[in-house]
Amino acid sequence: ESQRRQTLGLVDLGVSGESSISIQSEGQLAQALNVLRTQNVAVMTIDLGANDLLGHLGSADCANDPRSAACMARINAAIQTFSTNYPDILSQIAALLPDGAEFYVMTVYNPFDFGIGLPIESDTSDVVRRLNDVIKSAAASVGAKVADPFGVMAGNAGAWTNMLNDADIHPNPDGYQALAWSLAQ
């Protein structure tokens, strides 16, 4: 607020578990587009993509062997679907953003990267990098700025998420600080 010299409000449309498929079918994207049509939006952020992969990475195919053909087929299909959906979502949002509005997208961090050198850490990091490449490319195509917590969170999933407590991929308070720092950068 102090940098803009104006008071800002917040409309939080975040829904835990949302994917590039459900954001369109469950109405969250429609809500966001309606906000853009009816309110003066100065800053827009979007963090989407992790849930497009999570169900696949946690599947029996991938849990048994992340390098198996069955796992890779699941991952490839998920990234292909995301590669179609995500640019379309960003384009719809960008088309309605007022001139001068700031648009930020966030890449995905790897909640399985504990920094101890397990094969699953590098395997899942490779997959997350592929998803992040789609995010970065789509962001560039609409002129959005990219916050990239992947590197900031690398090796810190044990300390900055709830993975070790209850296998929850979401950040803990320290992890949210790391995400905020990457956004501020």
C-alpha positions in Angstrom: 0.0 0.0 0.0 2.7 2.5 0.9 4.5 2.1 -2.5 1.2 2.7 -4.4 0.1 5.5 -2.1 -3.4 4.1 -2.1 -5.5 1.7 0.0 -5.9 -1.7 -1.5 -8.5 -4.3 -0.8 -8.2 -8.0 -1.2 -10.4 -10.5 -3.0 -9.1 -14.0 -2.3 -10.5 -16.5 -4.7 -8.0 -19.2 -3.7 -9.4 -22.7 -3.3 -7.3 -25.5 -2.0 -7.0 -28.4 -4.4 -7.8 -26.4 -7.5 -6.2 -27.5 -10.8 -6.2 -26.1 -14.3 -9.2 -28.3 -15.0 -11.3 -27.6 -11.9 -10.6 -23.8 -11.9 -12.6 -23.7 -15.2 -15.3 -26.2 -14.4 -15.9 -25.3 -10.7 -16.4 -21.6 -11.3 -13.3 -20.1 -9.8 -12.1 -18.7 -13.1 -15.5 -17.2 -13.8 -15.5 -15.5 -10.4 -12.0 -14.0 -11.1 -13.2 -12.8 -14.5 -16.3 -11.2 -12.9 -14.1 -9.4 -10.4 -11.9 -8.1 -13.2 -15.1 -6.9 -15.0 -16.6 -5.2 -12.0 -13.8 -3.9 -9.8 -10.7 -1.8 -10.3 -8.0 -4.4 -10.0 -4.5 -3.0 -9.5 -2.6 -6.3 -8.8 -3.5 -9.8 -9.8 -1.7 -13.0 -8.7 -2.2 -16.6 -9.7 -0.6 -19.7 -8.2 -1.9 -22.8 -10.1 -0.4 -26.1 -11.3 0.8 -28.1 -8.4 -2.5 -30.0 -8.1 -2.3 -30.9 -11.8 0.6 -33.1 -10.9 0.0 -34.1 -7.3 -2.5 -36.9 -7.9 -0.2 -38.4 -10.5 2.9 -38.2 -8.3 1.0 -39.8 -5.5 -0.4 -42.6 -7.6 0.5 -46.2 -7.2 2.2 -46.1 -10.7 4.5 -43.3 -9.6 4.9 -44.3 -5.9 6.2 -47.8 -6.9 8.6 -46.5 -9.6 8.7 -42.8 -10.6 10.7 -43.6 -13.7 8.3 -46.3 -14.9 6.5 -46.0 -18.3 3.1 -45.9 -16.5 4.2 -43.1 -14.3 5.8 -41.1 -17.1 2.6 -41.6 -19.2 0.5 -40.1 -16.4 2.9 -37.2 -15.9 3.2 -36.5 -19.6 -0.6 -36.4 -20.0 -1.0 -34.1 -17.0 1.6 -31.7 -18.3 0.0 -31.8 -21.8 -3.4 -30.9 -20.3 -1.8 -28.1 -18.2 0.0 -26.9 -21.3 -3.4 -26.4 -23.0 -5.3 -25.0 -20.0 -2.9 -22.7 -18.3 -2.1 -20.4 -21.3 -5.8 -20.1 -21.9 -6.5 -19.2 -18.3 -3.8 -16.5 -18.3 -5.0 -15.1 -21.6 -8.6 -14.7 -20.3 -7.3 -12.9 -17.2 -4.8 -10.7 -19.1 -7.5 -9.6 -21.5 -9.6 -8.1 -18.7 -6.8 -6.6 -16.6 -6.9 -2.8 -16.7 -4.0 -0.8 -18.2 -1.3 -0.4 -15.6 -2.4 -3.4 -13.5 0.4 -5.6 -12.2 0.1 -9.4 -13.1 2.1 -12.0 -11.3 2.2 -15.7 -11.7 3.9 -18.1 -9.4 5.8 -21.2 -10.4 5.5 -24.4 -8.4 8.0 -25.6 -5.7 8.8 -29.2 -5.1 7.3 -30.4 -1.8 9.3 -33.6 -2.1 12.7 -31.9 -2.2 14.1 -32.3 1.3 17.7 -31.7 0.4 18.9 -35.2 1.4 19.6 -36.6 -2.0 16.9 -39.2 -2.4 16.1 -40.2 -6.0 12.5 -39.1 -5.6 13.8 -35.6 -5.0 15.6 -35.3 -8.3 12.8 -37.2 -10.1 10.1 -34.9 -8.9 12.2 -31.8 -9.4 12.6 -32.8 -13.1 8.8 -33.1 -13.4 8.2 -29.8 -11.6 10.7 -28.0 -13.8 8.8 -29.2 -16.9 5.6 -27.7 -15.4 7.4 -24.5 -14.5 8.6 -24.1 -18.0 4.9 -24.1 -19.2 4.1 -21.5 -16.5 7.0 -19.2 -17.5 6.3 -19.5 -21.2 2.6 -18.7 -20.7 3.4 -15.8 -18.4 5.8 -14.3 -21.0 3.1 -14.6 -23.6 0.7 -12.3 -21.6 3.4 -10.0 -20.1 3.0 -11.3 -16.6 5.9 -11.2 -14.1 7.0 -14.6 -12.7 7.7 -15.3 -9.0 9.8 -18.4 -8.9 9.9 -20.1 -5.5 11.2 -23.4 -6.9 14.8 -22.4 -6.2 14.1 -20.7 -2.9 12.3 -23.7 -1.6 14.7 -26.3 -3.0 16.0 -28.6 -0.4 13.8 -27.1 2.3 10.5 -29.0 2.0 11.1 -30.6 5.4 11.5 -27.3 7.1 9.1 -25.1 5.1 6.1 -27.4 4.4 4.0 -29.7 6.4 5.3 -32.8 4.6 7.0 -34.3 7.7 4.1 -33.6 10.0 1.1 -34.8 8.1 2.2 -35.3 4.5 0.6 -31.9 3.6 2.4 -30.2 0.6 1.3 -26.8 1.7 3.8 -24.4 3.2 4.0 -23.8 6.9 4.5 -20.2 8.2 8.2 -20.2 7.3 7.4 -21.6 3.8 4.8 -18.8 3.2 7.5 -16.3 4.1 9.8 -17.9 1.4 6.9 -17.7 -1.1 6.3 -14.1 -0.2 10.0 -13.3 -0.6 10.0 -14.9 -4.1 7.0 -12.8 -5.0 8.7 -9.7 -3.7 11.7 -10.4 -5.9 
